[in-house]
Amino acid sequence: MAFQTVSLAVGTLVHGFDWGRVEQELVDMGQGFGITLPKIRPLKAICSPRPAMIDLLTQL
């Protein structure tokens, strides 16, 4: 059930928003050290709601 809930949440975020990078440079895919291999430089993203989804998102 947790997998389905997370899939629904991620799908809603991808479908309901337009995503873009804050900076125009390419994303640094270098890996740091640790158990989960974090990124050296975190990804900074900006999102804006798609016009068709604004009414739906305001009802939440």
A tleap script that builds the chain and sets N, CA, C and O, in Angstrom:
source leaprc.protein.ff14SB
mol = sequence {
  NMET ALA PHE GLN THR VAL SER LEU ALA VAL
  GLY THR LEU VAL HIE GLY PHE ASP TRP GLY
  ARG VAL GLU GLN GLU LEU VAL ASP MET GLY
  GLN GLY PHE GLY ILE THR LEU PRO LYS ILE
  ARG PRO LEU LYS ALA ILE CYS SER PRO ARG
  PRO ALA MET ILE ASP LEU LEU THR GLN CLEU
}
set mol.1.N position { 0.817 -1.178 0.000 }
set mol.1.CA position { 0.000 0.000 0.000 }
set mol.1.C position { 0.871 1.255 0.000 }
set mol.1.O position { 0.517 2.257 -0.621 }
set mol.2.N position { 2.003 1.201 0.693 }
set mol.2.CA position { 2.899 2.357 0.740 }
set mol.2.C position { 3.462 2.659 -0.647 }
set mol.2.O position { 3.592 3.824 -1.024 }
set mol.3.N position { 3.793 1.626 -1.400 }
set mol.3.CA position { 4.322 1.834 -2.751 }
set mol.3.C position { 3.288 2.519 -3.634 }
set mol.3.O position { 3.635 3.415 -4.405 }
set mol.4.N position { 2.042 2.119 -3.538 }
set mol.4.CA position { 0.980 2.731 -4.334 }
set mol.4.C position { 0.748 4.184 -3.922 }
set mol.4.O position { 0.502 5.035 -4.777 }
set mol.5.N position { 0.822 4.474 -2.639 }
set mol.5.CA position { 0.623 5.839 -2.153 }
set mol.5.C position { 1.746 6.749 -2.622 }
set mol.5.O position { 1.490 7.867 -3.071 }
set mol.6.N position { 2.974 6.289 -2.525 }
set mol.6.CA position { 4.112 7.087 -2.982 }
set mol.6.C position { 4.052 7.282 -4.494 }
set mol.6.O position { 4.336 8.374 -4.988 }
set mol.7.N position { 3.689 6.247 -5.223 }
set mol.7.CA position { 3.565 6.374 -6.680 }
set mol.7.C position { 2.507 7.396 -7.058 }
set mol.7.O position { 2.711 8.174 -7.989 }
set mol.8.N position { 1.392 7.411 -6.362 }
set mol.8.CA position { 0.328 8.376 -6.615 }
set mol.8.C position { 0.793 9.799 -6.292 }
set mol.8.O position { 0.505 10.731 -7.043 }
set mol.9.N position { 1.502 9.967 -5.193 }
set mol.9.CA position { 1.986 11.299 -4.815 }
set mol.9.C position { 3.003 11.827 -5.820 }
set mol.9.O position { 2.918 12.985 -6.230 }
set mol.10.N position { 3.956 11.004 -6.221 }
set mol.10.CA position { 4.965 11.439 -7.196 }
set mol.10.C position { 4.316 11.704 -8.549 }
set mol.10.O position { 4.658 12.684 -9.211 }
set mol.11.N position { 3.405 10.869 -8.965 }
set mol.11.CA position { 2.701 11.084 -10.223 }
set mol.11.C position { 1.908 12.376 -10.228 }
set mol.11.O position { 1.856 13.072 -11.242 }
set mol.12.N position { 1.287 12.704 -9.097 }
set mol.12.CA position { 0.541 13.959 -8.995 }
set mol.12.C position { 1.474 15.162 -9.087 }
set mol.12.O position { 1.145 16.152 -9.741 }
set mol.13.N position { 2.627 15.085 -8.441 }
set mol.13.CA position { 3.597 16.177 -8.519 }
set mol.13.C position { 4.123 16.369 -9.935 }
set mol.13.O position { 4.264 17.500 -10.401 }
set mol.14.N position { 4.412 15.267 -10.617 }
set mol.14.CA position { 4.936 15.365 -11.984 }
set mol.14.C position { 3.867 15.888 -12.933 }
set mol.14.O position { 4.156 16.706 -13.806 }
set mol.15.N position { 2.646 15.423 -12.767 }
set mol.15.CA position { 1.571 15.798 -13.679 }
set mol.15.C position { 1.011 17.197 -13.397 }
set mol.15.O position { 0.616 17.901 -14.326 }
set mol.16.N position { 0.976 17.597 -12.143 }
set mol.16.CA position { 0.307 18.837 -11.776 }
set mol.16.C position { 1.158 20.086 -11.827 }
set mol.16.O position { 0.631 21.193 -11.721 }
set mol.17.N position { 2.460 19.936 -11.986 }
set mol.17.CA position { 3.351 21.089 -11.946 }
set mol.17.C position { 4.300 21.078 -13.134 }
set mol.17.O position { 4.641 20.022 -13.667 }
set mol.18.N position { 4.718 22.271 -13.537 }
set mol.18.CA position { 5.810 22.420 -14.505 }
set mol.18.C position { 7.094 22.590 -13.703 }
set mol.18.O position { 7.167 23.437 -12.813 }
set mol.19.N position { 8.096 21.792 -14.015 }
set mol.19.CA position { 9.343 21.786 -13.260 }
set mol.19.C position { 10.462 22.393 -14.088 }
set mol.19.O position { 10.496 22.247 -15.310 }
set mol.20.N position { 11.365 23.067 -13.421 }
set mol.20.CA position { 12.524 23.642 -14.087 }
set mol.20.C position { 13.673 23.806 -13.103 }
set mol.20.O position { 13.480 23.723 -11.890 }
set mol.21.N position { 14.848 24.035 -13.625 }
set mol.21.CA position { 16.028 24.249 -12.789 }
set mol.21.C position { 16.115 25.717 -12.398 }
set mol.21.O position { 15.701 26.593 -13.157 }
set mol.22.N position { 16.644 25.980 -11.231 }
set mol.22.CA position { 16.859 27.348 -10.779 }
set mol.22.C position { 18.032 27.954 -11.545 }
set mol.22.O position { 17.961 29.090 -12.012 }
set mol.23.N position { 19.096 27.193 -11.665 }
set mol.23.CA position { 20.290 27.645 -12.371 }
set mol.23.C position { 20.303 27.043 -13.767 }
set mol.23.O position { 19.763 25.957 -13.978 }
set mol.24.N position { 20.905 27.726 -14.711 }
set mol.24.CA position { 20.900 27.270 -16.096 }
set mol.24.C position { 22.016 26.268 -16.404 }
set mol.24.O position { 22.011 25.656 -17.472 }
set mol.25.N position { 22.959 26.093 -15.499 }
set mol.25.CA position { 24.048 25.149 -15.753 }
set mol.25.C position { 23.545 23.712 -15.660 }
set mol.25.O position { 22.483 23.456 -15.093 }
set mol.26.N position { 24.299 22.791 -16.209 }
set mol.26.CA position { 23.912 21.384 -16.188 }
set mol.26.C position { 23.917 20.839 -14.769 }
set mol.26.O position { 24.623 21.351 -13.901 }
set mol.27.N position { 23.138 19.815 -14.543 }
set mol.27.CA position { 23.039 19.200 -13.227 }
set mol.27.C position { 24.303 18.396 -12.961 }
set mol.27.O position { 24.711 17.576 -13.783 }
set mol.28.N position { 24.919 18.637 -11.808 }
set mol.28.CA position { 26.114 17.898 -11.398 }
set mol.28.C position { 25.676 16.531 -10.881 }
set mol.28.O position { 24.973 16.443 -9.874 }
set mol.29.N position { 26.085 15.469 -11.563 }
set mol.29.CA position { 25.673 14.122 -11.185 }
set mol.29.C position { 26.708 13.415 -10.314 }
set mol.29.O position { 26.648 12.197 -10.148 }
set mol.30.N position { 27.660 14.173 -9.753 }
set mol.30.CA position { 28.676 13.579 -8.890 }
set mol.30.C position { 28.067 13.044 -7.606 }
set mol.30.O position { 27.091 13.591 -7.092 }
set mol.31.N position { 28.654 11.966 -7.092 }
set mol.31.CA position { 28.136 11.324 -5.893 }
set mol.31.C position { 29.051 11.612 -4.713 }
set mol.31.O position { 30.274 11.647 -4.849 }
set mol.32.N position { 28.443 11.817 -3.562 }
set mol.32.CA position { 29.188 11.998 -2.327 }
set mol.32.C position { 29.378 10.659 -1.633 }
set mol.32.O position { 29.153 9.603 -2.223 }
set mol.33.N position { 29.793 10.716 -0.379 }
set mol.33.CA position { 30.019 9.494 0.390 }
set mol.33.C position { 28.873 9.284 1.369 }
set mol.33.O position { 28.301 10.249 1.877 }
set mol.34.N position { 28.543 8.056 1.627 }
set mol.34.CA position { 27.486 7.717 2.573 }
set mol.34.C position { 26.763 6.468 2.138 }
set mol.34.O position { 27.069 5.891 1.095 }
set mol.35.N position { 25.815 6.056 2.931 }
set mol.35.CA position { 25.070 4.832 2.638 }
set mol.35.C position { 24.174 5.017 1.421 }
set mol.35.O position { 24.037 4.096 0.615 }
set mol.36.N position { 23.560 6.194 1.271 }
set mol.36.CA position { 22.603 6.412 0.189 }
set mol.36.C position { 23.197 7.120 -1.016 }
set mol.36.O position { 22.460 7.444 -1.948 }
set mol.37.N position { 24.490 7.373 -1.035 }
set mol.37.CA position { 25.183 8.069 -2.122 }
set mol.37.C position { 24.515 9.406 -2.469 }
set mol.37.O position { 23.944 9.556 -3.549 }
set mol.38.N position { 24.589 10.359 -1.562 }
set mol.38.CA position { 23.974 11.666 -1.836 }
set mol.38.C position { 24.719 12.395 -2.939 }
set mol.38.O position { 25.875 12.092 -3.231 }
set mol.39.N position { 24.045 13.358 -3.547 }
set mol.39.CA position { 24.677 14.173 -4.582 }
set mol.39.C position { 25.665 15.134 -3.914 }
set mol.39.O position { 25.455 15.553 -2.776 }
set mol.40.N position { 26.734 15.479 -4.621 }
set mol.40.CA position { 27.692 16.445 -4.086 }
set mol.40.C position { 27.025 17.813 -3.970 }
set mol.40.O position { 27.114 18.467 -2.931 }
set mol.41.N position { 26.366 18.235 -5.026 }
set mol.41.CA position { 25.612 19.489 -5.011 }
set mol.41.C position { 24.136 19.152 -5.147 }
set mol.41.O position { 23.750 18.524 -6.132 }
set mol.42.N position { 23.293 19.546 -4.189 }
set mol.42.CA position { 21.870 19.200 -4.277 }
set mol.42.C position { 21.199 19.860 -5.480 }
set mol.42.O position { 21.580 20.955 -5.895 }
set mol.43.N position { 20.214 19.189 -6.024 }
set mol.43.CA position { 19.456 19.709 -7.151 }
set mol.43.C position { 18.479 20.767 -6.654 }
set mol.43.O position { 17.706 20.517 -5.730 }
set mol.44.N position { 18.511 21.926 -7.254 }
set mol.44.CA position { 17.581 22.997 -6.914 }
set mol.44.C position { 16.582 23.102 -8.046 }
set mol.44.O position { 16.952 23.349 -9.193 }
set mol.45.N position { 15.320 22.913 -7.720 }
set mol.45.CA position { 14.260 22.943 -8.725 }
set mol.45.C position { 13.201 23.958 -8.329 }
set mol.45.O position { 13.020 24.266 -7.151 }
set mol.46.N position { 12.515 24.466 -9.326 }
set mol.46.CA position { 11.417 25.388 -9.096 }
set mol.46.C position { 10.189 24.804 -9.785 }
set mol.46.O position { 10.279 24.260 -10.886 }
set mol.47.N position { 9.048 24.924 -9.126 }
set mol.47.CA position { 7.830 24.381 -9.720 }
set mol.47.C position { 6.766 25.465 -9.759 }
set mol.47.O position { 6.722 26.362 -8.916 }
set mol.48.N position { 5.920 25.352 -10.757 }
set mol.48.CA position { 4.773 26.253 -10.866 }
set mol.48.C position { 3.583 25.401 -11.310 }
set mol.48.O position { 3.728 24.532 -12.170 }
set mol.49.N position { 2.418 25.645 -10.730 }
set mol.49.CA position { 1.266 24.809 -11.079 }
set mol.49.C position { 0.831 25.024 -12.524 }
set mol.49.O position { 0.857 26.144 -13.034 }
set mol.50.N position { 0.441 23.957 -13.160 }
set mol.50.CA position { -0.084 24.066 -14.519 }
set mol.50.C position { -1.452 24.727 -14.465 }
set mol.50.O position { -2.212 24.487 -13.527 }
set mol.51.N position { -1.783 25.558 -15.455 }
set mol.51.CA position { -3.056 26.280 -15.427 }
set mol.51.C position { -4.280 25.373 -15.271 }
set mol.51.O position { -5.241 25.748 -14.600 }
set mol.52.N position { -4.254 24.198 -15.875 }
set mol.52.CA position { -5.394 23.293 -15.803 }
set mol.52.C position { -5.557 22.682 -14.409 }
set mol.52.O position { -6.632 22.178 -14.084 }
set mol.53.N position { -4.524 22.717 -13.593 }
set mol.53.CA position { -4.562 22.079 -12.287 }
set mol.53.C position { -4.820 23.057 -11.141 }
set mol.53.O position { -4.991 22.618 -10.003 }
set mol.54.N position { -4.854 24.353 -11.396 }
set mol.54.CA position { -4.987 25.329 -10.317 }
set mol.54.C position { -6.290 25.138 -9.555 }
set mol.54.O position { -6.289 25.165 -8.324 }
set mol.55.N position { -7.400 24.948 -10.256 }
set mol.55.CA position { -8.683 24.754 -9.573 }
set mol.55.C position { -8.674 23.516 -8.693 }
set mol.55.O position { -9.184 23.547 -7.573 }
set mol.56.N position { -8.106 22.439 -9.183 }
set mol.56.CA position { -8.038 21.198 -8.409 }
set mol.56.C position { -7.153 21.376 -7.190 }
set mol.56.O position { -7.511 20.926 -6.102 }
set mol.57.N position { -6.012 22.019 -7.347 }
set mol.57.CA position { -5.074 22.182 -6.231 }
set mol.57.C position { -5.615 23.114 -5.154 }
set mol.57.O position { -5.285 22.942 -3.981 }
set mol.58.N position { -6.428 24.083 -5.513 }
set mol.58.CA position { -6.989 24.987 -4.511 }
set mol.58.C position { -8.075 24.302 -3.675 }
set mol.58.O position { -8.405 24.779 -2.590 }
set mol.59.N position { -8.623 23.211 -4.157 }
set mol.59.CA position { -9.641 22.476 -3.407 }
set mol.59.C position { -9.045 21.533 -2.383 }
set mol.59.O position { -9.769 21.021 -1.529 }
set mol.60.N position { -7.765 21.292 -2.443 }
set mol.60.CA position { -7.126 20.359 -1.491 }
set mol.60.C position { -6.984 20.950 -0.135 }
set mol.60.O position { -6.470 20.297 0.773 }
savepdb mol mol.pdb
quit
